[in-house]
Structures are given as C-alpha cells and as structure tokens.
C-alpha cells in the first residue's frame, strides 16, 4: 500500500486537500496520536486546506497495515463517494473534469456570494452537499448572515467531489429564480440590466424566453373570479355575469366584441383592462366548438406562467359546468420537455399554453404545421413583434398562408386580445396607423373589434380613474450624495490600478445613481467572465478584485437611487446592512479596504440621516396626498407603484414609522429576484390581506411585476411614484384602479417625466383616432402592404448563400482544455441539424454520460452527452 501511495502521491495530495474536510473523517484520525489529531483539528479552524495538508503529511508517516482501506472506508462513510471512487481506481479524470467549473466559481465568487440565498438553495443541493455541510451553512446564516453563509456554501461547492455539482447548482438557481447569479455561471446568456428602475418600467421584449412554472392559484384574480362576498352591491364586477359554478355568461358589450369572431373572421379585440376579455375568449371557444364540431382544435396562449395558471383554471371551471365532455389540458414552462405536445393535441379539444411551448413543438417537428389547429387565441397580443414567441408563431402562419403550395387553406382562425394597440414609437396619427396595421398584419387580421354600441353598459362596469400630476421641488443641497460620490470615485480608482476597466465597457456618460451606471456594472462583470490573461493566477486575481469593486459600486449606486426617492436614513440602512454582511463573511484584504471607506464616513452619514438635513420633498407630497385621501374616505384602497424593489422596502419602512400613516399597514408586492425574499405564498398572502374587507392592509406598494396582474375592484387610488413608461404601460397601470371615482396620481420632481406621461395620454387619443379611422375606412388597411413585403424580406434572407465551406481539413480542439477532438473531414450533418463525428477514436478522448433532458420515449435510453476527458 505504501508503494502504491508513493507512486500516486501527487494526485492523492491534490484531490484530498481540495475535496476532503478532516473533521468529517474522525474515525480515520484515530489512527494518529492524540496530539497529531488535535493539531489537525486545530488547524482546520483556520483553514480547511492547510488542515488537509497537515493530514497528508502525517498520512505519509503511517506504517499500520490496512490504513489505506481504512481511509477509503472513512471517506465512503462520510459520503465522499467521488473522492473514494477516484482513490480506489487511481483515476482522477472525473474529478478533473469539474476544474473549469470550479475556476469559474472562484472568479465570480465576490459577486456570486452577494446574489444568492443560501437557505433557499440548500433545499435543492442535498445531492452535492453533505448533511454536515448543510447544517453548518444554516448555522452560519443564523449567526453571521447570508453573505457569510453564501461564502461557506460556495467553498463547499468548490470542494464537492460530486461530478454533477455544477449542473445541480444551476438547476437550484433556476428553481429559486436567482436569475442574476445563474447568468454569472453562463457567460453566453443575455443579461437583463438593472433592477426595476426607470428603464424597466418600459414595455420591453427580450430575445430569450424562459417560462417559469409559478403556480399561484388565484393570485391574479380578475373580476370574473370574484366570490359573491367580494362583489360590490351596486354593480356586479368582472367581465361576465356569473351563473352557477364556474360558468361565465356574456354581457352585451362582450358580445359586441366577439361578433366578428363569431362570423369566422380573424380579429384583434381591443378593450379596457377589467372588462372581461377572458370571458369573451371563453364564449368564442364555446361557439367555435359548436360550429366546427369534431374538427375543432383550440389553443389559448398566455405570455406569463402565473397568468397561464389563472386562465387554465378558469377554462377548466367554466367548461366543467358548461360541458364536462369538452377535454381541456394545459402546458407551460418545462412541461413541454416532459409531455408530448402531439399527444396533448390529439387528446384534447382546448389546450392552454405559454407560447414558447408551441414554438418548441413546431421546431421539434411534433406539430408539423399550424393547420393542426382550428383556432388560436393570443392573450396580450400586442407582444406580436420582434423575436417574441407570438411573432415566431405568426411568421410560420404567414409563410404558410403566402406559400403557393398551401395557399392559406386549413389555417386556424386567429384572435388577439389586448388593452391597447399603441405599440412602437409614433409621432402622429399616420405613424400610429402604420404601427397598428403592422400588428394586424402580423396577426393576419383586418378587423379591430372595439366597443361602440354598448358603451353605457361598459362604463357602468369599468371606471377609468381621473389623472392628476404633482410636480415636486428637488432637494437644494444634499451632502449625502457628495460623500457617496467621493467613495465611488475612490473605488473606481482602485479598480483602475488592477485593470483598465474603461476598456471592458463602451458605455459612456454613466452618472452615479443612474440606470446607465447599473448597466455599466453589468457590462464590466460580463466581460470579466471571459477575460483572458497569459498568467492564469493573475487572471483569477484580477477578476475577483473587479467583481469585488463593482459589487460595492452597485450597492452605492442603489443607495443613491433610494436616497433620491426616499429618506437618507433608508439609503444608509441599505448600505449598513450590506457592509455588515461583508464584515461577517470572509472580509479579505480587498474588502477590508473597501469597507474602510464607508466606516470613515459613517458618523457623518449617520448625522445626516438623523435630521441633519431637510427631508425629501417628494415624501412630504406623498404624505399629504395619502392623508387627504384617507381623511375624505377612510375605506380607500391604494396601490403605490415604484421603480425598484429596494425603494418598495424603503417606502414600507417610511409608512410604518410615520405616525399619521402607519394605520395603512402597507404590503409589498415585488418580483422574486435575488434581492427579494418574496415567494408565491407570500405574494398571495399580501394580496389576500389587501383584498380583504377587514382593513388588514389599506395600501399595496408594488413594482412593475404587478401592473398587469392585480385586478381589485375596491382599489380607488393608484399612485405612480416616479413611475412612467409608454402608452401600453400607462393603460395597464391606470387600469389597476377599478372602483368608481378612482384617481391615478403621478408624483415626480422631474418635469420631463410628467411631460412624458402627459404625452402618453395624448398618444392614447391618437391611437383611438387611428383605430376609428381604420375601422371606418377598412380599405386603408388593405392599401398598406405588410405581409408580402415582410415575406419577401424573410425569403431574401433565406436566399443569401451560405458561407463558402473552407477547403481542406482542420483540426478541432476542445474549447475547454484545448486538446485534439477531431478533424473537420470526419464530421457529417444529419437532417440539417445533428452533427455526427465518424471517427470512433473520439471516445478514447471523451466519455459519455446520460443526457440531462432526453427528448422522446424511444431514444431516451440512447441519448448521451459527450464530455471531454482532459
């Protein structure tokens, strides 16, 4: 045994010090003298790695027979399965294959540890962490806070001997919706920039779509789902008259909206938020199934998973009461990977989907064409632009319609639902008409259905809030801002001594305390992930330092934003919590220097926050508005929209600490990113408290996550606190106020922001005029040629000749280890997508493992992933 150990001493030394924690194998330590074992345990309190080094030095001196097997038994008993297996076979290739992931985690660690929630992640990491480690991490979080626990969790992951630890970590981050941390682990992933700040209140379309399976039954409660106890006595709320069970009956204005659809025409239904467009969709489905009979196959699509859950339940309840024989199923999120869309389609009459499911099914060949369906309903159809899944689906539809082979036969009827068609940028009615026509062309519709005849009935159910604006004066002087600016400038100076950070991002004019500065931080961190230097150790040192610097800069930038809209006290508390968490964690030399900047100014900052300067004028105005509103009507229900999660928390604290406002008992509704502790259950609890009639909560503070979701009949005050977007956003936010006599108030100290909202109101009128003109003169829409022009552009792109194949044979190297993989001459392409290597010796340079997400029942056993051995 001693000879075998000596021959492989280097491998044994490397992986044992890297993976093993000595206190975990106390049974083996009994082979040492008591003083030696005590020294190892003492050393481990300082450093796990140095303790392992002492341990190995002592192992080399052991002479007892069977010590090596005793070590293997101890490792196996403590769940070091990977290390034990490697030592048994003296094969360390599997452990070595995780090196690239360990190096990446080390590089991003300064930012990563400040983004994750250890307690939440532990529920998903049981297969790559030992029970002892999980208990230790939980104890550290209880005693020292989340950053210290995150550092210990990261260290445990880097020491994990489980081959799949990196995959499990990414899966855990996805399950916990820690998107920003997940993006750090995936350098090629497009990142969203910033928190829910000024830019985020705009309606944007991402080029990548992930559908998260949030099941929040009843959270997005529309008026159609109100229980009798929640229904106002004077006018029944909701988009339809409610009969027995879950069945919904139409009102006259809803029948007016649906009439063109009943006639078999492709239609865009545009009607106010809260009027019951889903009830119209139910009636359309019911009518379509009767007319088409056995040939009917209906798809209803919702862009958000939580809305999908609501609508799916609504469909089930309605048809369970109306006609239980109608078969309904739903697919969203990763269910598309687990269930066959083809099977679901063949065995159901109505399918409720998130649109990416249908895109994937068409791309994978499960759905050969849209002609398999007879009716497609697209909720929030104004999203049919760019690379949104709706537009991908409709592009396929239009290509089929305009192709000579199909000539438009057997394609499904198209119905779009939206509260506003005011998409894109436009300056006048002509440009608005073009935008609307482009949307209608994308949806293959010549009909925009709005309410003309039954407007009185509509107004008796749907109340548009009165709009008011309050322009507030700015703070004249603010020493807090000057001090924070000085600290940020010093940190930037430190970063420049490590690396030329200006070369990492092209973003200019980045003022402190702005969204653009946050975008610059994101850009610098993204470039750090792929930064390459000749000296790998220097590369790692530089990247870790830059992540540290930029993470501190991000917190100071957040604090400036909080200070602008809330109290200096709230901004200082935000910074203090972060600095204390850093101190409770590793607090290395770099972070000691960074926290010293804050400590040096903390006394002055504390003095400013405790009354050394004038309070924020915007808060004075907000307080005045709330006091007046509740003095006039103590049953008022308010929704306060803000730009960021941190600001939502700050305003909650401000209300709770205000003697005249604390009776409001504010609730907070925000997204579930790394900075949020909000879960689906807590969201539902907040909404239930706000909706209740026993005045548990009178005001809800919400970010943009709520502007399309909350539908509360009692809400009669909508406050927009520096919260402005585009026309569609304005319509959605305003629509949160549903009670009669509602108000919608914008509070801002920026005149251009108020002017923008007023401009949005004018643009809304322009959109209404544009719709009316297109309805009155339908030939105008026919004269605007979009579909064929767009098809020509798509065909031209397809006609561009592929890049000429490079002549000769080239050696291809593994992108991770730069070792030989194969030659280009050995590669063939199967079915225009699958790349096949004909050289069987490839398997001597790589290994296979089961594919993490095999597709299809018949090939799953053989589907493997090829992994480099080097």
BELFENGI-V645809 format. One record per helix or strand. SS is the DSSP state (h for helix, s for strand). FROM is the first residue (numbers start at 1). TO is the last residue. If there is no record, write none. Layout:
ss = [SS SS]
from = [FROM FROM]
to = [TO TO]
This chain:
ss = [h h h h h h h h h h h h h h h h h s s h s h s h s h h s h h s h h s h s h s h h h h h h h s h h s h s h s h s h h h s s h s s h s s]
from = [2 9 22 34 48 67 81 93 99 118 131 146 165 179 199 223 228 241 248 252 267 277 298 305 328 335 341 350 355 370 375 381 389 413 429 447 455 466 479 501 515 536 568 589 617 638 645 662 667 680 699 704 717 727 743 751 778 787 811 820 824 827 834 840 846 864]
to = [7 19 29 44 59 77 89 96 112 122 144 159 175 185 201 225 230 242 249 262 270 295 301 322 331 338 346 353 363 372 379 383 402 418 442 449 461 471 498 504 529 565 584 612 632 641 657 664 669 691 702 706 721 734 748 776 783 799 813 823 826 830 837 844 850 868]
